[in-house]
């Protein structure tokens, strides 16, 4: 009786030990496949939501600087003796050198005291050709004279051929003088020759770098056949230099 009871207990223990092993040998059931019914579509995969940006530091509110009005500073000026001088337009400096040419035209008063002759006539065209030996001194060959229409309608011409020296006192004032020969001609074919001198002064009123315009007064005494004849002329002259 005891033996049968022992056998029953041993059989129960063996059955208990064999049960888990048999349970482990049973394969797990296959996953159930879900089918989509007709008329329905599969649900889309969920879209990942962006994560909120983590600020590395706490943003401070902008503090606006209060505007403080600065006092107006009055400009300071240097005394008069420290101010720069005013800029003035400089006139071009003359360049008197080399060749020079003079042209003059005006009126002349001819007079012969011994013959009681006095007439007003045309002066010119007076011409001078020469050159500068320095900026203030020029030597020229000059032709000057006058033509007079007498009451008998006969013209009388006095011409002077001179070697002239011109001196520039400054850029505006000139003084000249010369010596040469005088020639007188009239209605008769006879031409008379004589000795002549020349004196002239001029004042410019317009000047350029290479020339000027001036008003000139000229006096020329001439001795023809022993008789003195004088010419006093007022002329407008142009000189190139």
C-alpha positions as CSV (number, residue, x, y, z in Angstrom):
1,X,0.0,0.0,0.0
2,X,2.8,2.3,0.8
3,X,4.5,1.3,-2.4
4,X,1.6,2.2,-4.5
5,X,1.3,5.6,-2.8
6,X,4.9,6.3,-3.5
7,X,4.5,5.4,-7.1
8,X,1.6,7.8,-7.4
9,X,3.6,10.6,-5.9
10,X,6.5,10.0,-8.2
11,X,4.3,9.9,-11.2
12,X,2.8,13.2,-10.3
13,X,6.2,14.8,-9.9
14,X,7.4,13.5,-13.3
15,X,4.2,14.7,-15.0
16,X,4.7,18.2,-13.4
17,X,8.3,18.4,-14.6
18,X,7.5,17.2,-18.1
19,X,4.6,19.7,-18.6
20,X,6.7,22.9,-19.0
21,X,9.1,21.3,-21.4
22,X,6.2,20.2,-23.6
23,X,4.7,23.7,-23.4
24,X,7.9,25.2,-24.5
25,X,8.0,22.9,-27.5
26,X,4.7,24.2,-28.8
27,X,5.3,27.0,-31.4
28,X,3.6,30.4,-30.9
29,X,0.6,31.2,-32.9
30,X,1.2,33.2,-36.2
31,X,0.3,36.9,-36.2
32,X,-3.1,37.6,-37.5
33,X,-3.0,39.5,-40.9
34,X,-5.4,42.4,-41.0
35,X,-7.2,42.9,-44.2
36,X,-8.6,46.2,-45.4
37,X,-12.3,46.0,-46.3
38,X,-13.3,47.1,-49.8
39,X,-13.9,50.9,-50.1
40,X,-11.3,51.8,-47.4
41,X,-7.6,52.7,-47.6
42,X,-4.7,52.2,-45.3
43,X,-4.1,54.9,-42.7
44,X,-1.0,57.1,-43.6
45,X,2.0,56.8,-41.4
46,X,2.1,59.4,-38.7
47,X,4.2,62.5,-39.6
48,X,6.8,63.3,-36.9
49,X,6.0,66.6,-35.2
50,X,8.9,69.2,-34.9
51,X,10.3,69.5,-31.6
52,X,10.1,73.0,-30.0
53,X,13.4,75.1,-30.4
54,X,15.2,75.1,-27.2
55,X,16.7,78.6,-26.8
56,X,20.2,78.5,-25.4
57,X,19.7,81.6,-23.4
58,X,16.8,83.7,-22.2
59,X,16.3,86.7,-24.5
60,X,16.5,90.0,-22.8
61,X,14.1,92.8,-23.7
62,X,15.7,95.6,-25.8
63,X,16.4,98.6,-23.6
64,X,16.1,101.8,-25.7
65,X,18.6,104.5,-24.8
66,X,16.9,107.7,-23.8
67,X,17.7,110.6,-26.3
68,X,19.5,113.5,-24.6
69,X,19.6,116.7,-26.7
70,X,23.1,118.1,-26.9
71,X,23.5,121.8,-26.6
72,X,24.2,123.6,-30.0
73,X,27.9,124.6,-30.2
74,X,28.4,128.0,-31.9
75,X,31.2,127.9,-34.6
76,X,34.4,129.7,-33.7
77,X,36.2,131.8,-36.3
78,X,39.8,132.7,-36.4
79,X,40.8,136.3,-36.2
80,X,41.1,138.2,-39.4
81,X,44.9,137.9,-39.5
82,X,44.6,134.1,-39.4
83,X,42.1,133.8,-42.2
84,X,43.5,132.7,-45.6
85,X,43.6,135.5,-48.2
86,X,40.9,135.7,-50.8
87,X,41.6,134.0,-54.0
88,X,42.0,136.4,-56.9
89,X,42.0,135.7,-60.5
90,X,45.6,136.3,-61.7
91,X,46.0,138.0,-65.0
92,X,48.1,136.2,-67.4
93,X,51.7,137.4,-67.4
94,X,52.9,138.9,-70.6
95,X,55.6,137.1,-72.6
96,X,57.5,139.8,-74.4
97,X,60.2,138.1,-76.4
98,X,61.1,137.5,-80.0
99,X,59.2,139.0,-82.9
100,X,56.8,142.0,-82.5
101,X,54.4,143.7,-84.8
102,X,52.6,147.1,-84.5
103,X,49.6,148.4,-86.4
104,X,48.2,151.9,-85.9
105,X,45.5,154.1,-87.4
106,X,44.2,157.5,-86.3
107,X,44.1,161.2,-87.1
108,X,47.0,163.6,-87.6
109,X,47.6,167.3,-87.6
110,X,50.2,168.5,-90.1
111,X,51.9,171.9,-89.7
112,X,54.6,173.9,-91.5
113,X,55.2,177.1,-89.6
114,X,57.3,178.8,-92.4
115,X,54.6,178.3,-95.0
116,X,51.7,179.0,-92.7
117,X,50.4,175.5,-93.4
118,X,48.1,173.7,-91.0
119,X,45.8,170.8,-92.0
120,X,44.1,167.8,-90.4
121,X,44.4,164.5,-92.1
122,X,44.5,160.7,-91.8
123,X,47.3,159.1,-89.8
124,X,48.3,155.6,-91.0
125,X,48.4,152.9,-91.6
126,X,51.5,153.0,-89.3
127,X,53.5,149.8,-89.2
128,X,56.4,148.7,-87.0
129,X,58.3,145.4,-87.3
130,X,61.1,144.3,-84.9
131,X,62.0,142.2,-82.0
132,X,62.7,142.3,-78.2
133,X,66.2,142.3,-76.9
134,X,64.8,142.1,-73.4
135,X,61.3,142.0,-71.9
136,X,61.3,145.8,-71.5
137,X,63.2,146.9,-74.7
138,X,62.5,146.4,-78.4
139,X,64.1,147.7,-81.6
140,X,61.8,148.2,-84.6
141,X,61.7,149.5,-88.2
142,X,58.8,151.9,-88.3
143,X,56.8,153.5,-91.1
144,X,54.5,156.3,-90.0
145,X,53.0,159.4,-91.7
146,X,49.8,161.2,-92.7
147,X,47.7,162.0,-95.8
148,X,46.1,165.4,-96.1
149,X,43.4,166.4,-98.5
150,X,43.9,170.1,-99.3
151,X,41.2,172.6,-100.4
152,X,42.3,172.1,-104.1
153,X,41.5,168.4,-103.8
154,X,45.2,167.5,-104.2
155,X,46.5,165.0,-101.7
156,X,49.7,165.5,-99.8
157,X,51.4,162.6,-98.2
158,X,54.2,162.7,-95.6
159,X,55.9,159.4,-94.9
160,X,58.6,158.7,-92.3
161,X,61.0,155.7,-92.4
162,X,62.5,155.3,-88.9
163,X,64.6,153.1,-86.7
164,X,62.6,153.1,-83.5
165,X,63.4,152.0,-79.9
166,X,60.5,151.0,-77.7
167,X,60.8,151.0,-73.9
168,X,58.2,149.3,-71.6
169,X,57.9,151.2,-68.3
170,X,55.5,148.5,-67.2
171,X,52.9,146.2,-68.8
172,X,50.6,149.1,-69.7
173,X,52.9,152.1,-70.5
174,X,55.3,152.3,-73.4
175,X,57.7,155.1,-74.5
176,X,59.5,155.2,-77.8
177,X,61.7,157.3,-80.0
178,X,63.6,157.0,-83.3
179,X,65.5,158.6,-86.1
180,X,65.3,158.2,-89.9
181,X,64.2,159.8,-93.1
182,X,61.1,161.9,-94.1
183,X,59.5,161.8,-97.6
184,X,57.0,164.3,-98.9
185,X,54.9,163.9,-102.1
186,X,52.0,165.8,-103.6
187,X,50.3,166.5,-106.9
188,X,53.7,167.2,-108.6
189,X,55.8,164.2,-109.5
190,X,58.7,165.6,-107.5
191,X,59.4,163.7,-104.2
192,X,61.3,165.5,-101.5
193,X,63.4,163.8,-98.9
194,X,64.6,165.0,-95.5
195,X,65.6,164.1,-92.0
196,X,63.0,163.0,-89.4
197,X,62.8,162.3,-85.7
198,X,60.1,160.4,-83.8
199,X,58.7,160.4,-80.2
200,X,55.8,158.4,-79.0
201,X,54.0,157.4,-75.8
202,X,51.2,154.9,-75.4
203,X,48.9,153.6,-72.7
204,X,47.2,150.1,-73.1
205,X,43.6,149.6,-72.1
206,X,43.3,145.9,-73.1
207,X,46.0,143.3,-72.7
208,X,46.4,139.7,-73.5
209,X,49.2,137.2,-72.9
210,X,50.7,137.9,-76.4
211,X,49.4,141.3,-77.3
212,X,47.5,144.5,-76.4
213,X,45.5,147.5,-77.6
214,X,46.5,151.0,-76.6
215,X,46.0,154.7,-77.4
216,X,49.2,156.4,-78.5
217,X,50.3,160.0,-79.1
218,X,53.1,160.5,-81.6
219,X,55.1,163.5,-82.6
220,X,57.3,163.5,-85.8
221,X,59.3,166.6,-86.8
222,X,60.7,166.4,-90.4
223,X,63.0,168.7,-92.2
224,X,62.4,168.7,-96.0
225,X,64.3,171.1,-98.2
226,X,65.3,173.0,-95.1
227,X,61.7,173.5,-94.0
228,X,60.3,172.1,-90.8
229,X,57.1,170.1,-91.0
230,X,55.6,168.5,-87.9
231,X,53.1,165.8,-87.5
232,X,51.1,165.2,-84.3
233,X,49.0,162.0,-84.4
234,X,46.5,160.4,-82.1
235,X,46.1,156.7,-83.0
236,X,44.6,153.4,-81.9
237,X,47.4,150.8,-82.0
238,X,47.6,147.0,-81.7
239,X,50.9,145.3,-80.8
240,X,51.6,141.6,-81.0
241,X,54.6,140.3,-79.0
